[in-house]
Amino acid sequence: MSLIRVDVMGKPGCHLCEDADAVIDEVVSDSADIELVRHNILDDAELFELWHDDIPVVLIDGLKHSSWAVDADAFRSALEEARA
């Protein structure tokens, strides 16, 4: 089984980021095949430049899945596609 990498771009104090984190945590809580990496865009100038207007941004295996909000069903479906 290979790991699916999920990168989440956000920043402290962002209520949309907190909402997205809650959905992501719920969806991946029982998934042993997920590598979840959260990035604070304030700590990385390149990430800030790329994503500051779109946070939260979720990437699945390097491909943009969503920005501004995470729909649990769409996220689950995208993870299932990544597993296939």
Backbone as a printed PyTorch tensor [residue, N CA C, xyz], in Angstrom:
tensor([[[  0.8500,  -1.1720,   0.0000],
         [  0.0000,   0.0000,   0.0000],
         [  0.8970,   1.2370,   0.0000]],

        [[  0.6720,   2.1290,  -0.9490],
         [  1.4490,   3.3640,  -0.9830],
         [  0.6650,   4.4690,  -0.2790]],

        [[  1.4030,   5.4160,   0.2690],
         [  0.7870,   6.5250,   0.9790],
         [  0.2500,   7.5630,   0.0100]],

        [[ -0.8730,   8.1300,   0.3610],
         [ -1.4400,   9.2640,  -0.3500],
         [ -1.0580,  10.4940,   0.4510]],

        [[ -0.3990,  11.4260,  -0.1990],
         [  0.0240,  12.6380,   0.5040],
         [ -1.0390,  13.7190,   0.3410]],

        [[ -1.4570,  14.2590,   1.4650],
         [ -2.4050,  15.3720,   1.4980],
         [ -1.6840,  16.5590,   2.1320]],

        [[ -1.5260,  17.6330,   1.3610],
         [ -0.9220,  18.8590,   1.8560],
         [ -2.0200,  19.8920,   2.0360]],

        [[ -2.0000,  20.5570,   3.1820],
         [ -2.9880,  21.5860,   3.4850],
         [ -2.2450,  22.8990,   3.7270]],

        [[ -2.5630,  23.8900,   2.9120],
         [ -1.9590,  25.2170,   3.0560],
         [ -2.9240,  26.1060,   3.8300]],

        [[ -2.4330,  26.7310,   4.8770],
         [ -3.2840,  27.6050,   5.6710],
         [ -2.4340,  28.5310,   6.5190]],

        [[ -3.0900,  29.1800,   7.4680],
         [ -2.3680,  30.0440,   8.4030],
         [ -3.1730,  30.1470,   9.6930]],

        [[ -2.4940,  30.4670,  10.7870],
         [ -3.1830,  30.6240,  12.0650],
         [ -4.2060,  31.7630,  11.9970]],

        [[ -5.3100,  31.5690,  12.6980],
         [ -6.3300,  32.5970,  12.7730],
         [ -7.2830,  32.6280,  11.5950]],

        [[ -7.1170,  31.7320,  10.6610],
         [ -7.9760,  31.6620,   9.4750],
         [ -9.1480,  30.7240,   9.7840]],

        [[-10.3610,  31.2900,   9.9120],
         [-11.5100,  30.4500,  10.2770],
         [-11.8460,  29.4410,   9.1840]],

        [[-11.6230,  29.7800,   7.9250],
         [-11.8530,  28.8060,   6.8510],
         [-10.8700,  27.6460,   6.9470]],

        [[ -9.6350,  27.9550,   7.3510],
         [ -8.6230,  26.9080,   7.5290],
         [ -9.0200,  25.9740,   8.6710]],

        [[ -9.5250,  26.5350,   9.7440],
         [ -9.9710,  25.7170,  10.8750],
         [-11.1330,  24.8150,  10.4680]],

        [[-12.0660,  25.3590,   9.6980],
         [-13.1880,  24.5440,   9.2100],
         [-12.6920,  23.4140,   8.3200]],

        [[-11.7670,  23.7310,   7.4140],
         [-11.2170,  22.7150,   6.5180],
         [-10.4670,  21.6460,   7.3050]],

        [[ -9.6850,  22.0570,   8.2900],
         [ -8.9420,  21.0950,   9.1130],
         [ -9.8900,  20.1140,   9.7940]],

        [[-11.0120,  20.6050,  10.2880],
         [-11.9740,  19.7250,  10.9650],
         [-12.5300,  18.6830,  10.0000]],

        [[-12.8680,  19.0920,   8.7880],
         [-13.3890,  18.1530,   7.7830],
         [-12.3090,  17.1410,   7.4090]],

        [[-11.1060,  17.6300,   7.1560],
         [-10.0020,  16.7520,   6.7620],
         [ -9.7090,  15.7410,   7.8600]],

        [[ -9.6330,  16.2030,   9.1050],
         [ -9.3640,  15.2980,  10.2310],
         [-10.4240,  14.2140,  10.3310]],

        [[-11.6740,  14.5980,  10.1430],
         [-12.7640,  13.6210,  10.2150],
         [-12.6330,  12.5700,   9.1100]],

        [[-12.3330,  13.0040,   7.9010],
         [-12.2690,  12.0810,   6.7610],
         [-11.0680,  11.1430,   6.8610]],

        [[ -9.9270,  11.6460,   7.2920],
         [ -8.7170,  10.8140,   7.2900],
         [ -8.4500,  10.1240,   8.6260]],

        [[ -9.2950,  10.3100,   9.6040],
         [ -9.0300,   9.8000,  10.9560],
         [ -8.7590,   8.3020,  10.9980]],

        [[ -9.4010,   7.5160,  10.1640],
         [ -9.2230,   6.0660,  10.1850],
         [ -8.4120,   5.5510,   8.9960]],

        [[ -7.7160,   6.4390,   8.3110],
         [ -6.9860,   6.0550,   7.1040],
         [ -5.4970,   5.9420,   7.3900]],

        [[ -4.9960,   4.7160,   7.3500],
         [ -3.5700,   4.4880,   7.5900],
         [ -2.7280,   4.8170,   6.3620]],

        [[ -3.3800,   5.0190,   5.2150],
         [ -2.6210,   5.2490,   3.9750],
         [ -2.5170,   6.7260,   3.6070]],

        [[ -2.7650,   7.6210,   4.5540],
         [ -2.7230,   9.0650,   4.3090],
         [ -1.5360,   9.6720,   5.0550]],

        [[ -0.7230,  10.4190,   4.3400],
         [  0.3080,  11.2430,   4.9550],
         [ -0.2080,  12.6780,   4.9040]],

        [[ -0.6110,  13.1990,   6.0440],
         [ -1.1970,  14.5300,   6.1330],
         [ -0.1280,  15.5220,   6.5910]],

        [[  0.1030,  16.5610,   5.7580],
         [  1.1050,  17.5660,   6.0710],
         [  0.4360,  18.9330,   6.0070]],

        [[  0.4890,  19.6460,   7.1250],
         [ -0.0820,  20.9940,   7.1730],
         [  1.0430,  22.0150,   7.0490]],

        [[  0.8130,  23.0320,   6.2390],
         [  1.8110,  24.0680,   5.9960],
         [  1.2470,  25.4240,   6.4230]],

        [[  2.0250,  26.1570,   7.2030],
         [  1.6840,  27.5260,   7.5610],
         [  2.3160,  28.4170,   6.4970]],

        [[  1.5050,  29.0360,   5.6650],
         [  2.0460,  29.8360,   4.5630],
         [  2.8120,  31.0610,   5.0560]],

        [[  2.6250,  31.4420,   6.3100],
         [  3.3660,  32.5750,   6.8610],
         [  4.8320,  32.2230,   7.1220]],

        [[  5.1260,  30.9200,   7.1690],
         [  6.4890,  30.4510,   7.4160],
         [  7.2800,  30.2040,   6.1440]],

        [[  6.6510,  30.3590,   4.9860],
         [  7.3050,  30.0340,   3.7210],
         [  6.8780,  31.0470,   2.6560]],

        [[  7.8050,  31.9020,   2.2550],
         [  7.4860,  32.9820,   1.3060],
         [  6.9560,  32.4420,  -0.0170]],

        [[  7.4970,  31.3230,  -0.4800],
         [  7.0370,  30.7510,  -1.7540],
         [  5.5940,  30.2600,  -1.6470]],

        [[  5.2890,  29.5420,  -0.5700],
         [  3.9160,  29.0770,  -0.3730],
         [  2.9690,  30.2540,  -0.2080]],

        [[  3.4120,  31.2860,   0.5130],
         [  2.5800,  32.4730,   0.6900],
         [  2.2530,  33.1000,  -0.6590]],

        [[  3.2630,  33.2540,  -1.5000],
         [  3.0640,  33.8640,  -2.8210],
         [  2.1010,  33.0360,  -3.6710]],

        [[  2.2410,  31.7220,  -3.6050],
         [  1.3950,  30.8450,  -4.4210],
         [ -0.0550,  30.7920,  -3.9430]],

        [[ -0.2670,  30.7680,  -2.6340],
         [ -1.5750,  30.3810,  -2.1170],
         [ -2.2890,  31.4100,  -1.2550]],

        [[ -1.7250,  32.5670,  -0.9700],
         [ -2.3130,  33.4630,   0.0380],
         [ -3.7420,  33.9040,  -0.2780]],

        [[ -4.1130,  33.9810,  -1.5410],
         [ -5.4810,  34.3790,  -1.8960],
         [ -6.4800,  33.2190,  -1.8720]],

        [[ -5.9910,  31.9900,  -1.7380],
         [ -6.8450,  30.8140,  -1.9140],
         [ -7.0120,  29.9470,  -0.6760]],

        [[ -6.3400,  30.2710,   0.4290],
         [ -6.3570,  29.3590,   1.5730],
         [ -7.7440,  29.2190,   2.1760]],

        [[ -8.0100,  28.0640,   2.7220],
         [ -7.1530,  26.8850,   2.7380],
         [ -7.1130,  26.2120,   1.3670]],

        [[ -5.9650,  25.6610,   1.0630],
         [ -5.7730,  24.9170,  -0.1750],
         [ -5.3940,  23.4960,   0.1960]],

        [[ -6.0290,  22.5260,  -0.4730],
         [ -5.7360,  21.1190,  -0.2330],
         [ -5.1920,  20.5120,  -1.5230]],

        [[ -4.0320,  19.8830,  -1.3960],
         [ -3.4330,  19.1530,  -2.5040],
         [ -3.4610,  17.6740,  -2.1730]],

        [[ -3.7990,  16.8590,  -3.1390],
         [ -3.7360,  15.4100,  -2.9830],
         [ -2.6960,  14.9100,  -3.9710]],

        [[ -1.6410,  14.3320,  -3.4280],
         [ -0.5050,  13.8790,  -4.2410],
         [ -0.0360,  14.9680,  -5.1960]],

        [[  0.0320,  16.2000,  -4.6940],
         [  0.5750,  17.3160,  -5.4430],
         [ -0.3910,  18.0290,  -6.3650]],

        [[ -1.6050,  17.5200,  -6.4920],
         [ -2.6120,  18.1350,  -7.3570],
         [ -3.6530,  18.8620,  -6.5190]],

        [[ -3.9970,  20.0750,  -6.9460],
         [ -4.9570,  20.8740,  -6.1900],
         [ -6.3230,  20.2020,  -6.1930]],

        [[ -6.8150,  19.9540,  -4.9970],
         [ -8.1540,  19.3780,  -4.8330],
         [ -9.1830,  20.4790,  -4.5760]],

        [[ -8.8590,  21.3970,  -3.6580],
         [ -9.8470,  22.4170,  -3.3020],
         [ -9.1710,  23.6390,  -2.7120]],

        [[ -9.9340,  24.7090,  -2.6910],
         [ -9.5040,  25.9220,  -1.9950],
         [-10.7390,  26.5710,  -1.3790]],

        [[-10.5220,  27.3250,  -0.3410],
         [-11.5210,  28.0650,   0.4260],
         [-12.4130,  27.1960,   1.2930]],

        [[-12.7600,  26.0180,   0.8490],
         [-13.6050,  25.1200,   1.6460],
         [-13.3420,  23.6870,   1.2150]],

        [[-13.5950,  22.7500,   2.1350],
         [-13.4370,  21.3280,   1.8310],
         [-14.7740,  20.6460,   2.0610]],

        [[-15.3010,  20.0550,   1.0030],
         [-16.5250,  19.2670,   1.0940],
         [-16.1220,  17.8270,   1.4340]],

        [[-16.6710,  17.2920,   2.5140],
         [-16.2740,  15.9660,   2.9840],
         [-16.4960,  14.8880,   1.9310]],

        [[-17.6400,  14.8910,   1.2770],
         [-17.9230,  13.8590,   0.2760],
         [-16.9890,  13.9550,  -0.9220]],

        [[-16.7340,  15.1620,  -1.3910],
         [-15.8260,  15.3520,  -2.5280],
         [-14.4000,  14.9560,  -2.1430]],

        [[-13.9980,  15.2640,  -0.9150],
         [-12.6630,  14.9010,  -0.4430],
         [-12.5260,  13.3820,  -0.3460]],

        [[-13.5320,  12.7110,   0.2090],
         [-13.5180,  11.2430,   0.2790],
         [-13.4210,  10.6290,  -1.1110]],

        [[-14.1900,  11.1500,  -2.0400],
         [-14.1710,  10.6380,  -3.4200],
         [-12.7990,  10.8240,  -4.0500]],

        [[-12.2040,  11.9740,  -3.8330],
         [-10.8750,  12.2450,  -4.3930],
         [ -9.8250,  11.3060,  -3.7960]],

        [[ -9.9500,  11.0070,  -2.5300],
         [ -9.0180,  10.0760,  -1.9080],
         [ -9.2210,   8.6720,  -2.4660]],

        [[-10.4540,   8.2640,  -2.6840],
         [-10.7230,   6.9550,  -3.2830],
         [-10.1460,   6.8640,  -4.6850]],

        [[-10.2580,   7.9190,  -5.4520],
         [ -9.6590,   7.9550,  -6.7990],
         [ -8.1450,   7.8360,  -6.7110]],

        [[ -7.5490,   8.4810,  -5.7160],
         [ -6.0940,   8.4100,  -5.5450],
         [ -5.6530,   7.0050,  -5.1560]],

        [[ -6.5210,   6.2750,  -4.4830],
         [ -6.1990,   4.8950,  -4.0870],
         [ -6.2730,   3.9300,  -5.2720]],

        [[ -7.0430,   4.2690,  -6.2640],
         [ -7.2750,   3.3470,  -7.3900],
         [ -6.0570,   3.2130,  -8.2890]]])
